[in-house]
């Protein structure tokens, strides 16, 4: 039966016409085909699944990594009378239970979740009882190892969709090169004809490149902001820089606040709310700010420090001028930033010893095993995201297969008297529940139960234990709190290919390749800043789009209009590079004499000196020492060479 998309658009969303590409994506989904929507920021990607969700029978599952974005979209949909809900870590137990109640009764058409929730056995069990009409995957570029923001859990989304029989799937992104887009299409079985891409060109964004020495950036930025006095975002690399720049601006008459992940929640919420309402003119932020921020009148985005990648740059500048009015995107280009940014690319690479320790633990298990990534991170000094990347690579190479996430223990409390719960069941069921309730360790309110131990004691399967607890929770008879997240895996493939030493060598090569790729991305930023071609045209070509004419508004176009010499690259200032002094060596020697376990290898010591935290240094609070980041302006390779000579 054909759908009147325009009538649905007007009735539920108040729009009279579709934006480019939207209707084509929706038609593919309504005909049961998966699609990729590659639209620029603010081009209306969300509508591509929100409208079909109303026309399809069942619930649309929306995968988003951002709690703020989930919250905003759910509130906006509810304001339009559309049944939408979210499940995230900010919800209270009773709020989460209400979400499940509404799903079961059919009140909810769109459910927003984070990707990691699909590793939760309890949640998967509940999903199996629902009719899922479609899955929408936001920030889909995270699925590609070639992307700028690879997230291992995204690779599992395609597997989960197939295991649960969810089709179609809509992948959405605003930043994907042709190779990344190909990865997305392959993962979600998207036909070339259903890859819908609209122009990334936004004529109202004026790209500016301003070469500026590091010592003069604060002064220059202050003048700009006092002159323009419009809603603006200033992006910086480090949390410390965000606070320093915000303080400087405040002292010089600019209504500015800092925003970064290290600030208390209440400070970040106050800064964001003030910016959204117009009480605060300028936010000085790390990349933690902006995702999911729906403010249409941001007139300027400044990059005080160089962005990490061209994808980051497009995403961050794309937050300006969403209302279509002229807006400035200005980069204060200085090569001094390259050292800190390049050093960060080495922060995720584990030491050879730690990688070997991790793989030995994973590959010398029984046929099936379970792990806590948190515990492994602490014992190996490898960041959790890196452990997930290792596991994903093992999976892609057919050495392990994920069997899902589970919690080692649960707490539950009775919402109904135990006797009343039992009285509602037949005798054999009553007997089962009595045995189940007796397995837990009872407190004044909460009972703690370990499902594996309960299964062994009752001589039942863990699956039956979990189904019973889930059923009681859905029936409103108990409420549950999980703890001790663990992931279950099965070893696969030829055992001869699972030798930890050989796998470690291959993994080390992959990490080295990633480091090289990240440094190349940083060099692309310098190339963008120094080249003399139309900036808009150069950027669009990187994302696979050819522009017929120059934009006429960017720095290069304006310089050409003025008749400036365009034959040489634009000079980007760079201060004299510091070197490691004899005083530095003496301080490092004193630090080594303290014999901190978290700094026992040259690479661990180098990360610390370059200002890169690790699980071990954070846990032992070494990042509070004055020596942390003392060599952050010196290349990682130089510091590592020095550390190796001192061992």
N, C-alpha and C positions, 0 to 999 in steps of 0.2 A: 504494500500500500504506500503510494508516494506521500511524502511529508511536505507540508507547506512551511518551509524553513523561515521565510520572511515573516509570515504571520506569527510564528513562535518567537522570532526575534523581537518583534514589536510588542507582543503581549507580555513577555516575561522580562525583557531587558530594555524596552523603551527605545530601541534603535530602529531607524527606518530602512537602513541598508547595511550590507556587509562590507567589511574592509577587504582589500585584495587578499585572495588566497583562502579566506575563511570558509566560504561555501564549498570550495573544492575539497577541503579536508573533511568537512562534515559529511558530504555525499559519500566519500570513501568509507567512513566509519559506519554510516547508516546502512551501507551495502555489505557490511561485514568484513571490510578490508582494513588491515593495519596501515598507518600513515605516519609520515614524518613532517612536522610543521617547523620549518626553519625561518622564523620571522624575527625582525629586529625588535629591540626593546620597545614596549608600548604599542606594538602592532596588533594586539588583540589575540594572543595565543590562547588564553584561558577560555575564551568563548567557544573555541573549537571543540572542547569537550563538554563544557557546561550546557550548551544548547542540546547536543545530541543526547546527553544524559537524561533530559526530560522526555525524550521521544523513545528511548529504548526501555525495554522491560527489565527491571532489576536495578542493581546499585552500580554506579561507576566508582571505581577505586582510583584515587588520585595520589600519586607518589610525589612527595616534595620534601627536600631536605631542610626546609626552613619553617620553623614554628611560627615566626611572625607573619610569613606569607599565608600559611594555612589559616591562621586566626583572622587575618584581614579578609580573605576570600570567603570564608564561612560566614562571617558577619555580614558581608555584602550580599551574599546569596540569600541568607535568611531575611534580610531587610526587603528582598524582592518576593518573599513568600515561598522560596525554594527550599526544600528539605536538604540541608547540608550539615555535616558534622566533621569533627576532627578527633583523632586519637593521638595524643602526644604526652610527653612526660610532665607537662604542666597541669594536667587534669587530676582532680581528686578522684578517689575511688568511686564515690557515688556518681560523679559526673561521667566517668568512663562507663559505668554500668548503665546509665541512662542512654548513652550512645548505642550500646548493644541492644537495649530494649527497643529503641527507635528503628534500628536496622531490622530486627526480627519482625516488627509490626508493619514494615513497609513505609514508615514516615520519611526515611532518609533516601535520597537519590544520589547524593555524592558523599563519599567518605574520604577524607584527606588523612594520609598517614606518612610517616618517615620510612625510607627504604629498609632500615634495619628491623622494623616490626615484622617484616615478612620472614624473619628467621625465628620468630616466636611460635613454639609448637601450639600453645593455647590459642593464639590468634588464628593460626592456620586452620585449626580444628573448627573454630567458629566460622571462618570464611567458607569452609566446605558446605555449611548449611545454608548459605546465602546464594542467591542468583546474581552472579557478577556479570553485568552486561558489557563492561569495557574497562580497560585500565589505561590511565593517562600518566605518562612519566615526564615530569618537569625536570629541567636541567639535564636533559638526556645525554649531553656531551660527556657527562661524568662516566659513561659506560666505556669510553675509549681510552686505551692506554696512551694513545697519541694526543689525547686532549690535554688542556692546560690544568684540568681539575679532576683527574682520575680518582674515582671512589670505588674500591673493590666491591662494595655491596651492590653497586648498580649492575655489575655483570651477572649477579644472581637473579635480577628481576626477570630477565628473559626466561630463565629456567623455571622460576616460580610460576610465571604466566602459563607456560606449557604444562607444568605438572597439574595446575588447577584448572586447566582447560579454558583460560580466559582469552577471549578474542572478540573484537579486535583490540589492538594496542595503539595508542597515539603517543608518539615520542615528540617532545617539544624542546626547543632550544633557541637561544638568540646568538650563540657563538659556536659555530662549527665550521671548520675548514672542510674542503672536499673529502679529505681522507677520514676525518672524524665522522662526517655524515655517512660515508660508506660503511664504517663500523656500526653505526646506529641502525642503518637499514638491514645489515646482515644479522644483527642480534635479534631484531624484532620482526624479521621476515617482511620487510616493507618493499613492495615493488617500486621500481624506478618511477613509474607513472604516478605513484602516490606519495612521492617526495615533493612536497609543495614548498617552494622557496620564493619569498618576495624580496624586493630590493632592500638592501641595508642602507641605502643612501637617505639620509635625513637632511634636507636642504637647510633646515633652520639651525643646524649645529655648525658653529664656526670654529674650526680647529686652529689652534695657535701653538707654535713652538717658540719658546723664549729661552735662549741660552742664558743661564744665570749661575754665577759662581755660588757655591754653597754658603759662603760667608755673607752674601747679600740677599739670600732668598727671603728671609723674614721681613727685611725692610721693603723689598719689592712687593711681596704679597700684601703687606699692610697697606701700602699705597693703593694697590688695586682694589682692595676690599673697601677702603674708606672712600674711594672714588665711585665705585659702582653701587655699593649698598643694596644688593639684591640677594635673595636666597641662594646660598652657595655651599658646596661641599669641597673641602680641601682634603685630598688623600695623601697620606704619609705611609712610610714602611713600618716604622717601629712605634710601639705604644708610648715609649718615652718621648719620642718626637711629637706625637699628637698632643701630649700635655704641655710640652715646652712651647710649641707653636700657638696653641690656644691661649696659654697664659700671656705670651708676648702680644697677641692680638688684643686681648682684653685690656692690657695696660696701655694700648695705643688706640683706644676708642672703638674697637670692633666688638660687636655683640656676638661672641663666639664661645663654643663649648667643645670639649674633647669627647671622643667616643672611641672606645676600644674594648676588646673582650676581657681585659684585665680589670676593668672597673666594676664596682658592685652593681648588681642588677638595678637597684633603685636609681643610681646615677645614670646608667645607660637609658633606662626608661624615661627619666626626666629630660635628658638631652634630646632623645628622639621625639618625645611629645612636644617639647618646646619648639623644635624645628618644624614639626608638622603644623602647629598652630600659628606659627609666625612670631612667637615670642623670642625665638633665637634665630638670628640671621644666618649664622655660619656654623657648620659642624666640621671640626678637624678630626679626621677619622682614619683608622686603618681599614683594610678591606672588609672588616667585620660589619661595617655600616653600609646600608643601601639595598641589600637583597630584600625584596618584598616591600620596600618603601614606596608607597604610591602617592607621591607629591608631584603634581603636574607643573608647578611654576618654579622649579629650580632653574635659575637663570645662568648659573656658572658652575663648572666642575674644574677644579685646579688640581694638578698633580704636582705637589710640592716635591715629592720624590718620584723617580722613574717608576712606572708600573712594572709588574713582574713579567707580563706577557702582553702580546697584542690583543689576545682574547680578553684579558682583564681590562685593558684599556678601552676596548669597544663597549664592554659591559658597563664600566664605570662612567664613561662619558655619556653613554646612552641614557643615564638617569637625568640628564639635563633636557629641558625644553619639551617635556612630554605633551604640553598643551599646544605644540606646534609653533610657538613664538621663538624669535631669534634668541639663541643662547650660546655662551662661549665655553669652549673646552680648551683650557690652556695648560701646557706642560712646561714647568720650569726645569729645563733640561740641564743636567750636570752629571758628568761622568763619575764623580765621587760616589754616587749611589751604587755603582756597579759592584763594588767590593762587597758591601753588606748583602746585596741581593744574590750575588754569586755564591757567597758563603752559605747562605740559607739552603741552596740547592744540595749541599753536601750533608745537611743536618739529618736527613732521613736514612742515609746509607749506614747500615749496621757495620760494626767491626767484623772482620772475618771470623774471629773467635766467637762472637755472639751469634752470627748467622749459622755457624757450624753447630753451636749448642742448641739453637732453635730447631734446626732440621733433624738433628739427632733425636731430639725429643719427639718430633712429629712422625718421623719415618721408622722409628724402631718400636712402635706401639704394636698392640695386637691388631687383628683385622678391623675391629671397630674400636674407636676411642673417643673421648671427649676432652675438651680443654677449656680453660678460662683464659681469654686473651688478656684480661687485666693481670692475672697472676703471671702469665708468661712474659708480659711486658716488664713486670717488676724483676723477674729472675734473670732476664737476658739483657736488660737495658735497651730494648728496641721499642720504638713507639707503637702503640696499638694499630694505627693505620698501616704501618709498615708490615706488621705481622699479618694483617688481613691481606695485604698485597702479596706476601709470600704464599699464603694459603690459596689465594686465587690463582696464582701462577702454577702451583701444584695441581690445582683442579683443572686448569686449562691444558696441562700436559698429561692429564689422565692418571695422575698418581694418587689423588685422593678425590673422594666424592662427598660433598656436604650432605648431611642427613637432617639438618635443621638445628635450631637453637632450642634449648630448654633451660629451665631454672632448677638448680639443685635442691631448693627448698621453697616452701610457701608458708605464709601465715594466713590463717583464716579465722574469722569471727562469725558467730551465729547471729543472723538477723531475725530468726524465729527461734523459739524454744526448741531444743533438740528433740524433746518428746513429740512436739507437734510435727516436726519434719518427718520423724520416723512413722508417725501414725498415718501419714498420707501415702504409704507404700505397702505393697503386698509383703507377706512374711519373709520370703526369700530375699527380697530387696532390703527389708529392714535389717535382716541378719548381716548382709553385706555392709550396709552403712554403719551399723554398730561397730563392726570390726574395723572399718575405715576410721571412724572417729576415735577409736581407742588407740590407734597407732601414733597419734600426734602427742607432742609434749605441750600440755595445757598451761597457760598463764592465766592472769586475772581476766583478760579479755580475748587475747589472741592465742590460737593453737598453732604450733609450728609442726609441719609435716614434711618429711623427706620422701618424695614419691618412690624413689628406688628402694629405700629401706622398707617402706610400707608394702610395696609390691612383693618383696622377698618374704616379709613376715606373713602376708596374707596368701602367698603363693598365687598371686594374680599378676597380670601384665601391667607394666607402667601405663600403657595406653588406657587400660580400663580404669585405673586409678584417676588419671587425668580427665577422662571423659566424665567420670562421676563428679569430680570437683567442679568441672566446667558447667555441667548440667545444674548443679546446686547453685552456682553463682548466677547463671542465667535465669533460674527460677526465683531469684531474689531471696534465697534462704541462707546464703552465706556471702561474705565478701572476702576477696583474696588479695594478698600482697606478695609478689614474687621476689626472690633474692638469689644471688649467686648465678648470674647468667653464664651458661656454658654452651659450647657448640660441639655437635657430634659429627664425626667424620668416619668414612670407611676407606681403608687403603685399597688401591686399585692397580691394575696393570701388572707388568712384568716386574717381579721382585728385584731382578738384577738392575733395573733402572732406578731403584729407590735408594741407591747408595748415598748416604748423606754427604760424603766428601765430594762426589761427582756433581750432585745436585747443587751443593754450595758454590762450586766453581761457576756453574751456569748462572746461578742467581747473582753472584758477584758481578758477572759480566753484564747482566740486565741492569743492575743498579748503576754500573759505570756508564752504560748507554743512556740511562735516564738522566744522569748528571750532565752528560754531553748535550743531550737534547735541551735541558733546561738552560744551560749556558748559551746555546744557540738562540733560544727564545729571547734571552736578555739582549743578545747582540742584535736581534731584529728590532728591538725597541730603539737601540742606538742608531740603527740604520734609518728608521722612520724619522728620528729627530734630526739627523744630519742631511738626509737626501733633499733635493730641491724640487722634486716633482710635486704636483698637486697632492696634498696630504690625503684628502678624501679619496681621490682616485687610487692612490697607493694602497690605502687601507682596504678598499673594496676589492682590489685585485687579490689581496692576500686571502680574502674569504670567498674567492671564486667568482667575483662579479666584475664585469668590465663596464666602465663608465665612458660614455662617448665624448664628453666634454669636461674640462676642468670645472671645479666648483665655483671658482671666482671669489671665494670668501676666506680661504685658509691663509696661513702665513706665506706659503710659497707663492700662491696666486697674487697676493698683495705685494710681495717683493718684486714679482715679475712686472706688475703694473707700474711700479716705481722705477723700473729700468735698472735694478740692481744686478750685479754680476752673479749669474746663476750657474757658472761653469764649475765652481768648486763646492765641495760639501759644506754644509752649514757648520761652523766651528762650535763644538760643545766643550765648555770649560772643564778643566780638570786640575785640581790642586796637586802639588807635589806629593807623591805616594810616601807615606811613612814607612819606616823599616823597624825591625826588631833591634832594640838597643841592648847594650850590656846591662843596663839597669833592669830592663824587661827580663833578661835571662836570669838575673839574680832572683827576681821575684818569683819567676816560674820554678826555679830550683827550690826555693823555700816552700812553695806550694806542693811540689813533688815529695819533699821530705816529710810532709804531713801524712803521706800515704793514704789518701782517700780512696776507698774501694771503687767509687764511681769514676775515678780518674786514672785507673791503673794502666790503660793502654794509650799509646800516642794519639789515636783517633779520638778517644773520649776526652783526653786533655785538650786537644785542638778544638773540639766542639765547644768546650767550656770557655776557652780563651777567646773564641770568636763570638761568644754570646749566644750560643745555640744550646738550649736546655735539652735534657733527656730525662727519661723516667727516673734514672738513678740520681742525677743531680738535683732534680726537683724533690724527690722523696727525702734526700739527705739535707735538703735546704742549702746546698752549696751555691745556688744562684743568688743567694743574699750576700755572698762575699764580695768584697771590693774588687777582687781579681776577675770576677765573672765579666766577660766581654771586654777585657782590657786590651785585646788585640783585634777588635771588630773591624778596624779600618785596614787590616792587612790580609792579603789573600789567604784563603784556607790552605792552599798547597804550600805556601811559604811557612805558615805556622806549623803545619804537619811535619815539614822537613826539619824544622827546628826541634820539635818535640821528639822526633825519632832519633836525632843525634844526642839527645839528653838522656835517653833510656840506657 
